[in-house]
């Protein structure tokens, strides 16, 4: 289990490796980076960096509460079809009879 660490304390050597392995296993079992950051008392960026250094392939942003994604690509959707509009009907401008020039 990940113990809460004091914020900003340095980790190096075996302690860092152990934390990275623990974060990796929890992330791969479905925990979100935010949940891991909260449980360890570390920042999102710190946990993200530890996972990246541990060689974890990060999940995409799913938007469904951290559920594990089955695919890294979104299915392609056709653009919405627009209704075809009739061309604008323009009434012809009536010709105005020219007045004879003034003298």
C-alpha positions as CSV (number, residue, x, y, z in Angstrom):
1,X,0.0,0.0,0.0
2,X,1.2,3.5,-0.8
3,X,1.9,5.5,2.4
4,X,1.3,9.2,2.5
5,X,4.5,11.1,2.0
6,X,5.2,14.6,3.2
7,X,4.8,17.0,0.4
8,X,8.0,18.0,-1.3
9,X,10.2,15.4,0.5
10,X,12.8,14.0,-1.8
11,X,12.7,10.4,-2.9
12,X,15.7,8.6,-4.2
13,X,17.2,5.2,-4.6
14,X,15.2,2.2,-3.5
15,X,12.4,4.2,-1.9
16,X,11.8,5.9,-5.3
17,X,11.9,2.6,-7.1
18,X,9.5,1.0,-4.7
19,X,7.0,3.9,-4.9
20,X,7.2,3.8,-8.7
21,X,6.5,0.1,-8.8
22,X,3.6,0.5,-6.3
23,X,2.1,3.3,-8.3
24,X,2.6,1.3,-11.5
25,X,0.7,-1.7,-10.2
26,X,-2.2,0.4,-8.8
27,X,-2.5,2.4,-12.1
28,X,-2.5,-0.7,-14.2
29,X,-5.2,-2.2,-12.0
30,X,-7.4,0.8,-12.8
31,X,-6.6,3.7,-10.4
32,X,-6.5,7.2,-11.8
33,X,-3.5,9.4,-11.6
34,X,-5.6,11.9,-9.5
35,X,-6.6,9.1,-7.1
36,X,-2.9,8.0,-6.7
37,X,-1.8,11.6,-6.2
38,X,-4.4,12.1,-3.5
39,X,-3.5,8.8,-1.7
40,X,0.2,9.6,-1.7
41,X,-0.1,13.3,-0.9
42,X,1.9,14.1,-4.0
43,X,1.0,16.3,-7.0
44,X,-0.6,15.0,-10.2
45,X,2.6,16.0,-12.1
46,X,4.8,14.0,-9.7
47,X,2.7,10.8,-10.0
48,X,2.5,11.3,-13.8
49,X,6.3,11.6,-14.0
50,X,6.9,8.5,-11.8
51,X,4.5,6.5,-14.0
52,X,6.3,7.7,-17.1
53,X,9.7,6.9,-15.7
54,X,8.4,3.4,-14.7
55,X,7.5,2.8,-18.4
56,X,3.8,2.8,-18.0
57,X,1.7,3.4,-21.1
58,X,-0.8,6.0,-19.9
59,X,-4.5,5.7,-20.6
60,X,-6.2,8.4,-22.7
61,X,-8.8,10.7,-21.2
62,X,-11.9,8.7,-21.0
63,X,-14.3,11.0,-19.2
64,X,-16.1,8.1,-17.5
65,X,-14.7,8.2,-14.0
66,X,-11.4,6.5,-14.7
67,X,-12.7,3.3,-16.2
68,X,-10.1,1.3,-18.1
69,X,-10.2,2.1,-21.8
70,X,-10.4,-0.8,-24.1
71,X,-9.1,1.1,-27.1
72,X,-6.8,4.0,-27.5
73,X,-8.5,5.3,-30.6
74,X,-11.9,6.8,-30.9
75,X,-14.3,5.3,-33.4
76,X,-14.5,7.6,-36.5
77,X,-17.9,9.1,-37.0
78,X,-19.3,10.5,-40.2
79,X,-20.0,14.2,-40.1
80,X,-23.6,15.1,-39.6
81,X,-25.6,15.4,-42.8
82,X,-27.0,18.8,-43.6
83,X,-30.3,19.3,-45.2
84,X,-30.1,20.5,-48.7
85,X,-31.7,23.9,-49.0
86,X,-33.5,25.1,-52.1
87,X,-31.7,27.9,-53.9
88,X,-32.8,31.4,-53.0
89,X,-35.5,32.6,-55.4
90,X,-35.0,36.2,-56.3
91,X,-37.7,38.2,-57.9
92,X,-36.6,40.2,-60.9
93,X,-36.4,43.9,-60.4
94,X,-38.9,45.8,-62.5
95,X,-37.5,48.2,-65.0
96,X,-38.4,51.8,-64.4
97,X,-39.2,53.8,-67.5
98,X,-36.5,56.4,-68.0
99,X,-37.7,60.0,-67.8
100,X,-36.8,62.3,-70.7
101,X,-33.9,64.6,-69.9
102,X,-34.8,68.0,-68.5
103,X,-34.3,71.1,-70.6
